[in-house]
């Protein structure tokens, strides 16, 4: 049996949370947020190789997907034991490439098998209750990793590409759609649209590098750093939030098309230094390696291959999680940044607080009364940390 969970020292693992009031016109709103300091977190004394997803069940136990080990684990709430669930060819839970796991009604879960492009319905006990593929109407979504689900079991995706248009100041950008898939009817609904830069491709050389598309063409990744890109997230009730980088505002989109626009967030960019470039490139290599790209090619990518902008946007675009209390966690940090910070934006689009994570940690998910971080140690192993949330001074749901 593994040892019980033990507290992390306050010096290295305490989450520092603080209200921000940088702008005069928002200071009155943000002053209602207390100085948030949660209790000391706890770390489960069981390492993982590469955590892809963490999901808390109603009894406080966790489902953990390890992408490198291609395994799904059930970890008890106390963190004293874990059980590997199913695997290739098993009767209880048969999968090949487990990736994302999302909540479903009734404390069931939805496991996305990226290799088979199938979805497995998992009971609270960890056995398979059925599986399905996306309908013909959603063929274009079958290879895309789902990001979120809602209380009715709807599944949310963002298309990786999109339509090209001319944005503000004459810049070419790509507009992508956020979809909701109804697994009961097989229908797809466009919930919102996000904007970002057109992605460049790198030198079409270096045999054996990169990944192949359907035509067999080798596709090589090259960083497109610090590009202004919209962020988006999904609330439990199915509303979709989009933070527009050009407008500096958050909009909530409802299923019936209703739109709620918040005030200006007043998130400003920052200059890009030479040290930022080196850290960004190293973080990008590690991220691409986890996605399956060739290590030798990634190491060969040089900084002078990259078109570095003079300024980084104030937040990182792409998917941003929404906690059970309806706050969108917008990352104010970019790959390679030493400190990871989030702005918490509420259901009215108001920026309420900031959260700073411990070093070498990332936000992985939320529970009914906790948030979960993943800490990477000096040898690359990953450890789950559980922090009480929200702090008592901040109130609950």
VOPAGU-2260 file (C-alpha; in pm, 1 decimal, decimal comma):
REM VOPAGU-2260
SITE   aa  ch    i         X         Y         Z
SITE  UNK   A    0       0,0       0,0       0,0
SITE  UNK   A    1     120,6     347,4     -82,8
SITE  UNK   A    2     182,2     600,6     194,6
SITE  UNK   A    3     -99,5     845,1     275,6
SITE  UNK   A    4    -110,7    1187,2     119,3
SITE  UNK   A    5     118,7    1440,0     282,0
SITE  UNK   A    6     103,3    1819,0     288,3
SITE  UNK   A    7     334,3    2013,3      62,1
SITE  UNK   A    8     540,9    2282,9     230,4
SITE  UNK   A    9     391,1    2628,3     217,8
SITE  UNK   A   10     713,6    2764,1      75,0
SITE  UNK   A   11     698,4    2551,9    -240,1
SITE  UNK   A   12     336,8    2457,1    -297,0
SITE  UNK   A   13     102,5    2714,0    -146,5
SITE  UNK   A   14    -113,9    2874,5    -410,8
SITE  UNK   A   15     -92,7    3247,8    -392,9
SITE  UNK   A   16    -418,7    3419,0    -475,7
SITE  UNK   A   17    -482,0    3785,4    -470,4
SITE  UNK   A   18    -740,3    4032,7    -591,3
SITE  UNK   A   19    -630,6    4279,3    -855,7
SITE  UNK   A   20    -741,7    4635,7    -897,1
SITE  UNK   A   21    -503,6    4781,1   -1150,8
SITE  UNK   A   22    -759,1    4988,8   -1339,6
SITE  UNK   A   23    -948,9    5272,7   -1178,4
SITE  UNK   A   24   -1281,0    5194,6   -1343,2
SITE  UNK   A   25   -1270,4    4830,2   -1226,6
SITE  UNK   A   26   -1123,9    4881,1    -880,3
SITE  UNK   A   27   -1465,2    4911,9    -715,9
SITE  UNK   A   28   -1580,8    4583,4    -868,9
SITE  UNK   A   29   -1264,8    4395,1    -777,8
SITE  UNK   A   30   -1256,4    4529,9    -424,3
SITE  UNK   A   31   -1542,3    4290,8    -345,5
SITE  UNK   A   32   -1301,7    3999,6    -392,9
SITE  UNK   A   33   -1121,7    3917,3     -64,6
SITE  UNK   A   34    -753,1    3839,1     -35,2
SITE  UNK   A   35    -784,8    3474,4    -137,4
SITE  UNK   A   36    -546,3    3230,4      34,0
SITE  UNK   A   37    -655,7    2864,6      39,0
SITE  UNK   A   38    -549,6    2609,1     292,6
SITE  UNK   A   39    -239,0    2407,5     231,5
SITE  UNK   A   40    -267,7    2161,5     -55,6
SITE  UNK   A   41    -206,9    1789,7     -46,5
SITE  UNK   A   42      -9,1    1582,1    -293,3
SITE  UNK   A   43     -94,2    1222,7    -377,5
SITE  UNK   A   44     211,9    1006,1    -316,6
SITE  UNK   A   45     186,6     823,5    -647,3
SITE  UNK   A   46     361,0     954,0    -959,7
SITE  UNK   A   47     234,6     932,4   -1315,1
SITE  UNK   A   48     424,9     942,5   -1643,6
SITE  UNK   A   49     216,9    1190,8   -1845,8
SITE  UNK   A   50    -122,9    1297,7   -1715,7
SITE  UNK   A   51    -369,6    1378,0   -1991,5
SITE  UNK   A   52    -687,6    1416,4   -1788,4
SITE  UNK   A   53    -819,5    1410,8   -1430,9
SITE  UNK   A   54   -1186,1    1373,6   -1336,7
SITE  UNK   A   55   -1330,2    1380,6    -985,6
SITE  UNK   A   56   -1623,4    1147,9    -907,1
SITE  UNK   A   57   -1898,5    1224,3    -657,1
SITE  UNK   A   58   -1730,1    1026,7    -377,7
SITE  UNK   A   59   -1407,7    1225,8    -421,1
SITE  UNK   A   60   -1213,9     952,7    -598,9
SITE  UNK   A   61   -1034,7    1035,8    -923,5
SITE  UNK   A   62   -1018,6     896,2   -1273,4
SITE  UNK   A   63    -675,0     968,7   -1418,5
SITE  UNK   A   64    -568,4     916,1   -1780,9
SITE  UNK   A   65    -195,1     863,0   -1833,3
SITE  UNK   A   66    -115,9     916,1   -2200,6
SITE  UNK   A   67     236,0     776,0   -2196,0
SITE  UNK   A   68     136,5     458,1   -2012,6
SITE  UNK   A   69    -189,4     439,2   -2214,4
SITE  UNK   A   70    -377,7     360,7   -1898,0
SITE  UNK   A   71    -679,4     476,4   -1697,6
SITE  UNK   A   72    -653,3     469,1   -1318,5
SITE  UNK   A   73    -907,1     493,6   -1036,8
SITE  UNK   A   74    -750,3     667,4    -735,1
SITE  UNK   A   75    -930,6     671,0    -400,5
SITE  UNK   A   76   -1002,5    1007,0    -234,8
SITE  UNK   A   77    -738,7     954,6      33,4
SITE  UNK   A   78    -476,2     897,4    -233,7
SITE  UNK   A   79    -357,5     576,4     -66,9
SITE  UNK   A   80    -419,5     339,6    -358,4
SITE  UNK   A   81    -488,3     332,3    -729,9
SITE  UNK   A   82    -634,0      68,5    -958,1
SITE  UNK   A   83    -570,9      35,9   -1329,5
SITE  UNK   A   84    -900,8       8,9   -1513,6
SITE  UNK   A   85    -929,6    -215,2   -1817,9
SITE  UNK   A   86    -690,7    -194,2   -2108,8
SITE  UNK   A   87    -646,3    -340,4   -2454,5
SITE  UNK   A   88    -860,8    -650,8   -2500,5
SITE  UNK   A   89   -1018,3    -648,2   -2152,6
SITE  UNK   A   90   -1388,3    -707,4   -2102,9
SITE  UNK   A   91   -1447,7    -439,2   -1842,4
SITE  UNK   A   92   -1301,6    -136,8   -2026,4
SITE  UNK   A   93   -1140,8    -200,8   -2363,9
SITE  UNK   A   94    -934,5      89,7   -2500,9
SITE  UNK   A   95    -618,4     150,1   -2704,7
SITE  UNK   A   96    -529,8     518,1   -2680,8
SITE  UNK   A   97    -709,8     679,3   -2384,8
SITE  UNK   A   98    -691,3    1057,2   -2399,1
SITE  UNK   A   99    -962,9    1281,1   -2255,2
SITE  UNK   A  100   -1217,4    1194,5   -1986,6
SITE  UNK   A  101   -1523,3    1413,6   -1928,0
SITE  UNK   A  102   -1816,8    1408,7   -1684,5
SITE  UNK   A  103   -2158,1    1274,2   -1786,5
SITE  UNK   A  104   -2489,8    1284,3   -1598,6
SITE  UNK   A  105   -2532,9    1029,1   -1321,6
SITE  UNK   A  106   -2162,9    1034,6   -1221,0
SITE  UNK   A  107   -2073,1     844,6   -1537,0
SITE  UNK   A  108   -1778,5     952,3   -1750,6
SITE  UNK   A  109   -1696,8     978,4   -2118,5
SITE  UNK   A  110   -1355,4     844,2   -2222,9
SITE  UNK   A  111   -1223,3     949,9   -2564,0
SITE  UNK   A  112   -1003,1     688,1   -2730,9
SITE  UNK   A  113    -793,2     895,1   -2972,0
SITE  UNK   A  114    -656,6     587,1   -3150,5
SITE  UNK   A  115    -994,2     425,7   -3221,2
SITE  UNK   A  116   -1175,8     762,8   -3251,8
SITE  UNK   A  117   -1444,3     620,4   -3023,5
SITE  UNK   A  118   -1615,7     733,7   -2703,7
SITE  UNK   A  119   -1658,0     494,2   -2410,1
SITE  UNK   A  120   -1923,5     551,4   -2146,0
SITE  UNK   A  121   -1767,3     457,2   -1810,3
SITE  UNK   A  122   -1967,7     378,2   -1495,3
SITE  UNK   A  123   -1866,4     523,8   -1154,9
SITE  UNK   A  124   -1719,0     181,6   -1075,5
SITE  UNK   A  125   -1492,3     198,0   -1380,1
SITE  UNK   A  126   -1653,8     -47,4   -1620,4
SITE  UNK   A  127   -1774,4      12,7   -1973,5
SITE  UNK   A  128   -2145,5      82,9   -2020,1
SITE  UNK   A  129   -2132,9     134,0   -2394,7
SITE  UNK   A  130   -1940,9     306,4   -2670,8
SITE  UNK   A  131   -2013,8     509,1   -2980,3
SITE  UNK   A  132   -1859,8     697,8   -3269,2
SITE  UNK   A  133   -1966,0    1044,1   -3376,5
SITE  UNK   A  134   -2249,0    1056,5   -3627,5
SITE  UNK   A  135   -2212,6    1127,0   -3999,1
SITE  UNK   A  136   -2306,6    1490,1   -3931,5
SITE  UNK   A  137   -1993,4    1519,7   -3714,0
SITE  UNK   A  138   -1742,3    1343,6   -3939,2
SITE  UNK   A  139   -1519,4    1652,5   -3936,8
SITE  UNK   A  140   -1491,8    1626,7   -3556,1
SITE  UNK   A  141   -1392,3    1261,1   -3523,6
SITE  UNK   A  142   -1018,4    1316,8   -3493,0
SITE  UNK   A  143   -1045,6    1625,3   -3271,4
SITE  UNK   A  144    -988,9    1596,6   -2898,1
SITE  UNK   A  145   -1303,5    1704,6   -2709,9
SITE  UNK   A  146   -1248,7    1980,0   -2454,6
SITE  UNK   A  147   -1557,3    1986,6   -2232,2
SITE  UNK   A  148   -1905,7    1852,3   -2164,3
SITE  UNK   A  149   -2220,1    2001,5   -2012,0
SITE  UNK   A  150   -2483,3    1882,1   -1765,3
SITE  UNK   A  151   -2691,2    1726,1   -2043,3
SITE  UNK   A  152   -2397,3    1527,3   -2179,3
SITE  UNK   A  153   -2323,5    1754,6   -2473,8
SITE  UNK   A  154   -1963,0    1740,1   -2601,0
SITE  UNK   A  155   -1771,3    2051,9   -2708,7
SITE  UNK   A  156   -1499,9    2085,6   -2972,1
SITE  UNK   A  157   -1309,4    2361,5   -3148,6
SITE  UNK   A  158   -1206,2    2304,7   -3509,1
SITE  UNK   A  159    -826,9    2324,7   -3545,3
SITE  UNK   A  160    -843,1    2537,4   -3860,3
SITE  UNK   A  161   -1105,4    2770,4   -3993,3
SITE  UNK   A  162   -1203,1    3030,7   -4247,1
SITE  UNK   A  163    -946,9    3293,5   -4332,6
SITE  UNK   A  164   -1055,1    3656,0   -4314,8
SITE  UNK   A  165    -908,8    4004,4   -4290,0
SITE  UNK   A  166    -923,1    4123,0   -3929,8
SITE  UNK   A  167    -849,7    4456,2   -3762,6
SITE  UNK   A  168    -561,4    4656,1   -3907,9
SITE  UNK   A  169    -573,8    4443,7   -4223,7
SITE  UNK   A  170    -417,6    4135,9   -4060,4
SITE  UNK   A  171    -502,9    3791,0   -4195,8
SITE  UNK   A  172    -654,3    3566,5   -3930,9
SITE  UNK   A  173    -832,3    3234,4   -3901,1
SITE  UNK   A  174   -1186,0    3217,8   -3762,0
SITE  UNK   A  175   -1275,3    2884,2   -3600,0
SITE  UNK   A  176   -1605,1    2752,6   -3472,9
SITE  UNK   A  177   -1690,2    2600,8   -3134,2
SITE  UNK   A  178   -1926,2    2305,0   -3174,8
SITE  UNK   A  179   -2161,9    2124,1   -2939,1
SITE  UNK   A  180   -2233,0    1761,0   -3025,1
SITE  UNK   A  181   -2557,0    1610,3   -2891,9
SITE  UNK   A  182   -2484,4    1241,5   -2844,2
SITE  UNK   A  183   -2855,0    1161,2   -2814,1
SITE  UNK   A  184   -2953,3    1304,0   -3151,5
SITE  UNK   A  185   -2617,1    1306,1   -3330,5
SITE  UNK   A  186   -2668,2    1671,0   -3422,5
SITE  UNK   A  187   -2397,3    1938,6   -3425,2
SITE  UNK   A  188   -2460,6    2299,5   -3322,5
SITE  UNK   A  189   -2225,4    2595,2   -3373,3
SITE  UNK   A  190   -2208,5    2771,3   -3035,8
SITE  UNK   A  191   -1951,5    3045,7   -3096,1
SITE  UNK   A  192   -1662,7    3160,3   -3312,2
SITE  UNK   A  193   -1305,6    3242,0   -3214,9
SITE  UNK   A  194   -1031,7    3425,6   -3403,1
SITE  UNK   A  195    -659,8    3359,4   -3421,0
SITE  UNK   A  196    -360,3    3382,2   -3654,4
SITE  UNK   A  197    -306,8    3169,4   -3961,3
SITE  UNK   A  198     -58,1    2895,6   -3864,1
SITE  UNK   A  199     267,1    2876,1   -4065,7
SITE  UNK   A  200     440,3    2556,6   -4167,1
SITE  UNK   A  201     811,4    2489,9   -4135,2
SITE  UNK   A  202    1075,3    2354,8   -4372,4
SITE  UNK   A  203     929,8    2049,4   -4557,4
SITE  UNK   A  204    1242,3    1838,9   -4502,2
SITE  UNK   A  205    1403,0    1615,8   -4240,7
SITE  UNK   A  206    1273,9    1265,9   -4333,5
SITE  UNK   A  207    1091,1    1077,8   -4061,7
SITE  UNK   A  208    1003,8    1389,0   -3867,0
SITE  UNK   A  209     661,4    1518,6   -3778,1
SITE  UNK   A  210     331,7    1341,9   -3842,4
SITE  UNK   A  211     151,4    1248,0   -4161,9
SITE  UNK   A  212    -185,1    1375,2   -4278,0
SITE  UNK   A  213    -440,6    1167,4   -4472,6
SITE  UNK   A  214    -251,4    1216,4   -4800,5
SITE  UNK   A  215      73,9    1087,3   -4651,2
SITE  UNK   A  216     239,7    1427,9   -4660,1
SITE  UNK   A  217     476,0    1489,4   -4369,9
SITE  UNK   A  218     357,7    1787,9   -4165,5
SITE  UNK   A  219     624,3    1959,6   -3960,3
SITE  UNK   A  220     537,5    2188,3   -3670,1
SITE  UNK   A  221     700,9    2524,7   -3623,6
SITE  UNK   A  222     623,2    2762,3   -3336,9
SITE  UNK   A  223     394,9    3055,7   -3407,0
SITE  UNK   A  224     463,5    3228,0   -3075,8
SITE  UNK   A  225     277,2    3495,7   -2885,9
SITE  UNK   A  226       2,9    3533,3   -3144,8
SITE  UNK   A  227    -315,5    3715,6   -3038,0
SITE  UNK   A  228    -577,1    3440,7   -3019,0
SITE  UNK   A  229    -921,2    3431,7   -2861,0
SITE  UNK   A  230    -976,9    3204,4   -2559,5
SITE  UNK   A  231   -1292,5    3001,3   -2499,6
SITE  UNK   A  232   -1448,0    2777,9   -2233,2
SITE  UNK   A  233   -1769,6    2594,5   -2141,6
SITE  UNK   A  234   -1979,3    2628,4   -1825,3
SITE  UNK   A  235   -2162,3    2330,8   -1673,4
SITE  UNK   A  236   -2494,8    2464,3   -1803,0
SITE  UNK   A  237   -2364,9    2462,0   -2161,1
SITE  UNK   A  238   -2296,6    2833,2   -2207,3
SITE  UNK   A  239   -1980,7    2909,3   -2404,1
SITE  UNK   A  240   -1746,5    3192,4   -2304,8
SITE  UNK   A  241   -1520,7    3364,4   -2556,4
SITE  UNK   A  242   -1254,3    3617,6   -2456,2
SITE  UNK   A  243   -1189,1    3835,8   -2760,0
SITE  UNK   A  244    -829,4    3949,7   -2773,2
SITE  UNK   A  245    -909,4    4243,0   -3002,9
SITE  UNK   A  246   -1205,6    4370,8   -2801,4
SITE  UNK   A  247   -1053,9    4287,2   -2458,7
SITE  UNK   A  248   -1391,4    4154,7   -2341,9
SITE  UNK   A  249   -1558,8    3826,7   -2252,7
SITE  UNK   A  250   -1885,6    3720,3   -2413,1
SITE  UNK   A  251   -2114,3    3440,7   -2292,6
SITE  UNK   A  252   -2313,2    3258,2   -2563,5
SITE  UNK   A  253   -2625,2    3062,3   -2469,1
SITE  UNK   A  254   -2779,6    2767,2   -2652,4
SITE  UNK   A  255   -3065,0    2986,1   -2781,6
SITE  UNK   A  256   -2823,4    3241,0   -2924,7
SITE  UNK   A  257   -2838,6    3485,7   -2633,7
SITE  UNK   A  258   -2519,2    3685,8   -2585,5
SITE  UNK   A  259   -2396,9    3861,1   -2270,1
SITE  UNK   A  260   -2100,8    4099,0   -2308,9
SITE  UNK   A  261   -1889,1    4198,7   -2010,5
SITE  UNK   A  262   -1688,1    4516,5   -1948,0
SITE  UNK   A  263   -1335,2    4570,2   -2072,1
SITE  UNK   A  264   -1091,5    4337,8   -1896,7
SITE  UNK   A  265    -796,1    4574,8   -1933,2
SITE  UNK   A  266    -543,6    4297,3   -1992,6
SITE  UNK   A  267    -230,6    4440,7   -2148,3
SITE  UNK   A  268      50,1    4276,9   -2342,2
SITE  UNK   A  269     420,0    4283,3   -2264,0
SITE  UNK   A  270     748,2    4309,0   -2459,5
SITE  UNK   A  271     913,8    3982,6   -2569,5
SITE  UNK   A  272    1272,4    3953,8   -2442,3
SITE  UNK   A  273    1544,7    3721,4   -2570,9
SITE  UNK   A  274    1512,3    3511,2   -2255,0
SITE  UNK   A  275    1139,0    3472,0   -2328,8
SITE  UNK   A  276    1226,4    3328,2   -2669,9
SITE  UNK   A  277    1453,2    3057,1   -2532,1
SITE  UNK   A  278    1207,8    2951,3   -2263,0
SITE  UNK   A  279     915,6    2955,3   -2507,5
SITE  UNK   A  280    1101,1    2737,3   -2757,8
SITE  UNK   A  281    1193,2    2481,0   -2493,5
SITE  UNK   A  282     836,7    2468,2   -2360,2
SITE  UNK   A  283     706,5    2432,5   -2715,9
SITE  UNK   A  284     939,6    2136,8   -2780,0
SITE  UNK   A  285     814,5    1957,5   -2468,6
SITE  UNK   A  286     451,8    2021,6   -2565,0
SITE  UNK   A  287     500,3    1890,9   -2919,9
SITE  UNK   A  288     687,2    1587,4   -2790,8
SITE  UNK   A  289     384,3    1493,3   -2579,9
SITE  UNK   A  290     173,5    1519,3   -2896,3
SITE  UNK   A  291     392,6    1259,3   -3068,4
SITE  UNK   A  292     627,3    1464,9   -3286,8
SITE  UNK   A  293     983,0    1349,4   -3351,8
SITE  UNK   A  294    1233,7    1447,0   -3081,9
SITE  UNK   A  295    1525,6    1489,3   -3324,0
SITE  UNK   A  296    1329,1    1725,9   -3544,4
SITE  UNK   A  297    1207,6    1928,5   -3248,3
SITE  UNK   A  298    1564,0    1968,1   -3124,6
SITE  UNK   A  299    1666,3    2081,9   -3473,3
SITE  UNK   A  300    1420,0    2369,4   -3475,8
SITE  UNK   A  301    1618,5    2689,7   -3434,0
SITE  UNK   A  302    1506,3    3023,0   -3292,0
SITE  UNK   A  303    1585,3    3198,6   -3619,4
SITE  UNK   A  304    1327,0    2981,6   -3796,9
SITE  UNK   A  305    1060,8    3161,3   -3596,1
SITE  UNK   A  306     902,7    3499,7   -3662,4
SITE  UNK   A  307     915,4    3647,2   -3312,1
SITE  UNK   A  308     678,6    3939,9   -3245,6
SITE  UNK   A  309     792,8    4238,7   -3043,2
SITE  UNK   A  310     505,4    4202,9   -2794,9
SITE  UNK   A  311     318,9    3911,4   -2635,1
SITE  UNK   A  312     -58,6    3938,3   -2588,1
SITE  UNK   A  313    -190,4    3972,8   -2235,8
SITE  UNK   A  314    -336,6    3620,8   -2224,8
SITE  UNK   A  315    -293,1    3280,7   -2386,4
SITE  UNK   A  316    -559,8    3187,1   -2637,4
SITE  UNK   A  317    -726,8    2850,6   -2689,6
SITE  UNK   A  318    -929,4    2649,3   -2441,3
SITE  UNK   A  319    -973,6    2799,7   -2092,6
SITE  UNK   A  320   -1149,9    2589,2   -1826,3
SITE  UNK   A  321   -1461,0    2708,4   -1642,4
SITE  UNK   A  322   -1489,4    2600,7   -1278,3
SITE  UNK   A  323   -1810,7    2469,2   -1114,8
SITE  UNK   A  324   -1874,8    2818,9    -977,6
SITE  UNK   A  325   -1898,8    2968,9   -1324,6
SITE  UNK   A  326   -1558,3    3142,3   -1337,4
SITE  UNK   A  327   -1347,8    3119,1   -1651,0
SITE  UNK   A  328    -976,4    3066,2   -1575,1
SITE  UNK   A  329    -793,2    3274,9   -1833,1
SITE  UNK   A  330    -419,7    3209,1   -1850,4
SITE  UNK   A  331    -216,0    3528,4   -1825,5
SITE  UNK   A  332     100,1    3326,5   -1887,6
SITE  UNK   A  333     258,5    3184,6   -2201,6
SITE  UNK   A  334     465,7    2870,1   -2262,0
SITE  UNK   A  335     799,8    2903,4   -2088,8
SITE  UNK   A  336     692,0    3170,2   -1840,3
SITE  UNK   A  337     843,5    3109,7   -1498,2
SITE  UNK   A  338     521,0    3199,3   -1314,7
SITE  UNK   A  339     175,7    3070,2   -1416,3
SITE  UNK   A  340    -106,3    3315,7   -1348,3
SITE  UNK   A  341    -478,5    3307,0   -1417,7
SITE  UNK   A  342    -742,8    3577,2   -1425,5
SITE  UNK   A  343   -1078,6    3462,0   -1288,2
SITE  UNK   A  344   -1365,8    3607,4   -1492,4
SITE  UNK   A  345   -1718,6    3554,3   -1362,7
SITE  UNK   A  346   -2052,8    3486,0   -1530,5
SITE  UNK   A  347   -2102,5    3856,4   -1595,9
SITE  UNK   A  348   -1770,3    3888,1   -1776,0
SITE  UNK   A  349   -1606,4    4075,8   -1487,1
SITE  UNK   A  350   -1243,9    4008,4   -1394,5
SITE  UNK   A  351   -1261,7    3925,6   -1023,7
SITE  UNK   A  352    -927,4    3791,0    -906,4
SITE  UNK   A  353    -589,7    3650,4   -1002,5
SITE  UNK   A  354    -441,4    3312,6    -913,1
SITE  UNK   A  355     -71,2    3230,8    -915,7
SITE  UNK   A  356      28,1    2863,2    -921,7
SITE  UNK   A  357     334,5    2706,7    -759,7
SITE  UNK   A  358     642,6    2663,3    -976,3
SITE  UNK   A  359     646,5    2363,6   -1211,4
SITE  UNK   A  360     270,4    2311,5   -1173,8
SITE  UNK   A  361     -23,0    2333,3   -1411,5
SITE  UNK   A  362    -397,7    2347,1   -1362,0
SITE  UNK   A  363    -557,8    2013,9   -1449,1
SITE  UNK   A  364    -918,4    2031,5   -1330,6
SITE  UNK   A  365   -1178,0    2098,2   -1062,8
SITE  UNK   A  366   -1379,3    1903,4    -808,6
SITE  UNK   A  367   -1683,6    1982,8    -599,9
SITE  UNK   A  368   -1468,7    2150,2    -334,5
SITE  UNK   A  369   -1119,3    2141,4    -480,7
SITE  UNK   A  370    -896,4    2224,1    -770,8
SITE  UNK   A  371    -634,9    1984,6    -903,3
SITE  UNK   A  372    -284,4    2075,2   -1011,0
SITE  UNK   A  373     -15,4    1858,0   -1166,0
SITE  UNK   A  374     343,2    1913,6   -1052,1
SITE  UNK   A  375     635,4    1797,3   -1266,1
SITE  UNK   A  376     942,5    1696,0   -1068,4
SITE  UNK   A  377    1308,3    1711,7   -1164,4
SITE  UNK   A  378    1306,1    1378,8   -1348,8
SITE  UNK   A  379     983,0    1442,3   -1539,8
SITE  UNK   A  380     739,6    1245,6   -1323,3
SITE  UNK   A  381     401,6    1406,0   -1259,6
SITE  UNK   A  382     222,8    1434,5    -925,7
SITE  UNK   A  383    -139,2    1530,9    -855,9
SITE  UNK   A  384    -200,7    1802,0    -597,2
SITE  UNK   A  385    -539,6    1872,5    -439,7
SITE  UNK   A  386    -622,6    2219,1    -303,1
SITE  UNK   A  387    -943,1    2312,0    -115,8
SITE  UNK   A  388   -1146,9    2545,2    -333,5
SITE  UNK   A  389   -1295,1    2797,4    -314,6
SITE  UNK   A  390   -1132,6    2943,0      -2,5
SITE  UNK   A  391   -1382,1    2996,9     276,3
SITE  UNK   A  392   -1342,9    3372,4     253,0
SITE  UNK   A  393   -1452,0    3362,0    -111,2
SITE  UNK   A  394   -1773,9    3176,8     -51,0
SITE  UNK   A  395   -1912,0    2875,3    -236,3
SITE  UNK   A  396   -2167,2    2804,3    -494,7
